[in-house]
Amino acid sequence: VQLEQSGGGLVHAGDSLRLSCAAAGRTSRQEIMAWFRLAPGKERQFVAAIPWSSSKTYYDDSVKGRFIISRDESKNTVYLQMNSLVPEDTAVYYCAMKLGDKGYSGSRYYTSWGQGSQVTVSS
């Protein structure tokens, strides 16, 4: 499976951005898609996740209420709508995919990764 990301950029605090992740070559509905982010000097952080097969969504507390993860099965695409952005959201954002929901917040369990999208939020 190949994951192709789009979106990202430079915005001001309070603005919104949307990231997209298109999954080419998907064959299972048991997969879960997630977004992680990596900021300079920090470890990779779980942001949000959504299974292909259910309406569940999972969020890190730092983005809950501001970010929305969604999917379009007809396009094999997952989105991350980021609202009320703050400078602390500045990072490279990666989409990822693995089988099953178990351990959804652990980056080490994911087997496919997108190329990364830079998001920079100025104060």
C-alpha positions as CSV (number, residue, x, y, z in Angstrom):
1,V,0.0,0.0,0.0
2,Q,1.2,3.5,-0.9
3,L,0.1,6.5,1.0
4,E,0.2,9.9,-0.8
5,Q,-0.2,13.0,1.3
6,S,-1.3,16.5,0.2
7,G,-1.9,19.7,2.1
8,G,0.0,21.5,4.7
9,G,1.7,24.9,4.6
10,L,2.3,28.1,6.6
11,V,-0.6,29.6,8.5
12,H,-1.2,32.0,11.4
13,A,-2.5,31.0,14.8
14,G,-6.2,30.5,14.8
15,D,-6.3,29.5,11.1
16,S,-7.3,26.1,9.7
17,L,-5.7,23.6,7.4
18,R,-6.7,20.3,5.9
19,L,-4.4,17.4,5.2
20,S,-5.3,14.5,2.8
21,C,-3.9,11.0,2.6
22,A,-4.8,8.8,-0.4
23,A,-4.2,5.1,0.0
24,A,-3.4,3.2,-3.2
25,G,-3.6,-0.6,-3.2
26,R,-5.8,-1.1,-0.2
27,T,-7.3,-4.6,0.0
28,S,-8.7,-4.9,3.5
29,R,-11.4,-3.1,5.5
30,Q,-9.7,-4.2,8.7
31,E,-7.1,-1.5,8.4
32,I,-6.9,1.7,10.5
33,M,-5.5,5.0,9.3
34,A,-3.8,7.4,11.6
35,W,-2.0,10.8,11.7
36,F,1.2,11.3,13.6
37,R,3.3,14.4,13.9
38,L,7.0,15.0,14.5
39,A,8.2,18.3,15.8
40,P,11.9,19.3,16.1
41,G,13.5,17.9,19.2
42,K,10.4,15.8,20.1
43,E,9.3,12.2,19.7
44,R,6.7,11.2,17.1
45,Q,3.3,11.9,18.5
46,F,0.0,10.3,17.8
47,V,-2.6,12.8,16.6
48,A,-5.7,10.9,15.4
49,A,-6.9,7.6,14.0
50,I,-9.9,6.2,12.2
51,P,-10.7,2.6,11.1
52,W,-12.0,1.9,7.6
53,S,-14.7,-0.4,9.0
54,S,-16.4,1.6,11.8
55,S,-17.4,5.1,12.8
56,K,-15.0,5.2,15.7
57,T,-12.4,8.0,15.9
58,Y,-9.5,8.4,18.3
59,Y,-7.7,11.6,19.2
60,D,-4.8,12.7,21.3
61,D,-6.0,15.0,24.1
62,S,-3.9,17.9,22.7
63,V,-6.0,18.1,19.5
64,K,-9.4,16.9,20.7
65,G,-12.1,19.4,19.9
66,R,-9.9,21.2,17.3
67,F,-8.9,18.4,14.8
68,I,-11.3,16.2,12.9
69,I,-10.3,13.0,11.2
70,S,-12.6,11.6,8.5
71,R,-12.5,9.3,5.5
72,D,-14.0,9.0,2.0
73,E,-14.1,5.3,1.1
74,S,-15.0,6.0,-2.5
75,K,-11.7,7.9,-2.8
76,N,-9.6,5.7,-0.4
77,T,-8.7,8.9,1.3
78,V,-8.4,10.1,4.9
79,Y,-8.5,13.7,5.9
80,L,-7.3,15.7,8.9
81,Q,-9.1,18.9,9.3
82,M,-7.1,21.1,11.7
83,N,-8.9,24.1,13.2
84,S,-7.8,26.7,15.8
85,L,-4.2,26.0,15.1
86,V,-1.6,27.1,17.6
87,P,2.2,27.4,17.2
88,E,2.6,24.1,19.2
89,D,0.9,22.3,16.3
90,T,4.0,23.1,14.1
91,A,5.4,19.8,12.9
92,V,5.7,17.4,10.0
93,Y,2.5,15.4,9.8
94,Y,2.5,11.8,8.6
95,C,-0.4,9.5,7.7
96,A,0.0,5.8,8.4
97,M,-1.9,2.6,8.1
98,K,-1.9,-0.8,9.8
99,L,-4.2,-3.8,10.3
100,G,-6.6,-3.7,13.3
101,D,-7.4,-1.1,15.9
102,K,-5.2,-2.6,18.7
103,G,-2.3,-0.3,19.6
104,Y,-3.7,2.5,17.3
105,S,-1.6,5.2,19.0
106,G,1.7,3.4,18.8
107,S,3.7,4.4,15.7
108,R,5.8,1.3,15.8
109,Y,2.8,-0.9,14.8
110,Y,2.2,0.9,11.5
111,T,3.5,-0.6,8.4
112,S,2.8,2.0,5.7
113,W,3.6,5.7,5.9
114,G,3.1,8.8,3.8
115,Q,5.9,11.1,2.8
116,G,5.1,13.8,5.4
117,S,3.6,17.3,5.2
118,Q,5.0,20.3,6.9
119,V,2.6,22.4,8.9
120,T,3.9,25.6,10.4
121,V,1.8,27.9,12.6
122,S,3.1,31.4,13.3
123,S,2.0,33.3,16.3
